[in-house]
Amino acid sequence: MILTTTNTIEGFKIADYLGIVTGVAINDQTLASGFSTSKYYKKLQDSVDVVKEKAFQSLTENAKALGANAIVGIKIEIELTTTNYPMVSVTGTAVKVMV
């Protein structure tokens, strides 16, 4: 599966646009308070990395279900909810490219 934030893929021709796909993931473990600032941000970054990977897995699965072999125009949104849960939403256009 080819993933890109651009709207085209150099060297490939998009044969079919299959629809918008989304992957969303949230870490439901509240980040503990009482950490030093640097330890808090390290724990937050680690948590976001895990959640981002889950969101991309979901995005890829949703695109494969449409018969896509690539996703273009990917946008990533990262939020920290009011309860300190990192949430990542990834959206793009599922496409079929000529290989």
Secondary structure, 3 states (H helix, E strand, C coil): CEECCCCCCCCCEEEEEEEEEEEEEECCCCCCCCCCHHHHHHHHHHHHHHHHHHHHHHHHHHHHHCCCCEEEEEEEEEEECCCCCEEEEEEEEEEEEEC
